[in-house]
Amino acid sequence: MQTQAWNSALQRGLVSGAASSILSTVALAALGKKEVGSAYAPTNAVSHWIYGDKAARHSGPSMRYTVPGYLIHHASATFWSILFERFAGKYLDRKTPVGYLTAAAATSAFACFADYNLTPKRFHPGYEKHLSKPSLAIVYAGFALGLAAGAALIRRR
């Protein structure tokens, strides 16, 4: 039974992960453009995991920084989405907008807490180097909306 629950969470988490990754990346790009004049800088900064602070200083599109930054961000979103589906799945299966949004907001808040309080600084997302705290809140809200939208979409079938 546990294996089946994880298999279901994995399958559903891929959809929620894609939706949350895309929506939060759109927020990163829009807010990066607004705050630092670059839609790419916040995503580039994520690749500091690989390239160090040089990644955070690069503001244009780049195969070296933008692509790995997005892939790391997408993998992280998928990781959180699988946990979201596994541990909130019984609430999500009720198919209520309040249930989707509540579970998504709680997951996003915990992901933010983990990103900035439970992980070493080297593994923080990196976009905090370019965005204000209010903008970070919008990014995590976009992540939550993506989780909720993905959960609703996968359950429509």
Disulfide bonds with the S-S distance in Angstrom:
none
